[in-house]
Amino acid sequence: MFDYITPRSLATPKEVIEYLELHQAAQEFRLELEHRDNLEAYCQWYHQTAIKNQRDLEQMRTELNVLAWLGGRTV
């Protein structure tokens, strides 16, 4: 009527090594994906910042340079 669960025998050294190798490979894969995601986010931020800085530079070039005008220099 009742089926007893028999305990699983201990893992063999070969099975432990295979498990640890698989676990290490999974960890390395996860870290690689995390690194790539972080790099992609950084590249997007850098690109957006560069575009904003280029716009700011163009705007500054079109503005009147009051300090140079007051000092008598033309820039």
N, C-alpha and C positions, 0 to 999 in steps of 0.2 A: 504494500500500500504506500509506504513512504520510500522515496528514493533518496538516499543520502548522497550528498555531494562529496565526492572524494577530492581531497586537496591535490592541487597540481604539484608535480614534483619540481624540485628546484631546477632553475635554468642551467643549462650546460655552459661551460666557459665560452664555447663558440657562439652560443645564442646571446650571451652577455656582450661579447665583442661586437656582434652584428648590431645589437640594439644601440650600443654606444656610438658606433660609426654612423648609424642612421640618424641618431639624435644630433650628432655633431654636424652632419650634412644639412639637416633641417635648420639648425641654428645659423650656420654660415649662409644659407639661402635667405633666411629672414633678415639677417644683418645686411646682406647685399641689397635686398629690396628696399630696406630702410635707408641705406646710403644713397641709392639711386633716387628715391623719392625726395630726400633732403637736397640732393644736388639739383634736381629738376626745379624744386621750389626756389632755391638760391638763384639759379639761372633766370627764372622768370622775374624775381625781384630785381636782379641786376639789370635786366633788359628794361623793365619799367622805369627804374631809377635813371638809367642812361637817357631814355627818351625824355623824361621830365627835366633832367639837367640840360639837355639840348634845347628844349623849349625855353627854359629860364635864361640860358645864355643868349638866345636870339632876342628875347624880350629885353634883356639888359643892353644889348647892342643898339637897340632902337631907342632906348630912353636917353634923355639928355643927361650928359655927364656934368653935373653941377659943380663938383669939386674941381674938375679940370678947368671949367669955365671961370670959376672964381680965382684960380691960381694963374690964369693967363696962358695955360697950356692947352693945346688942341690934341685930342687923342683920336 
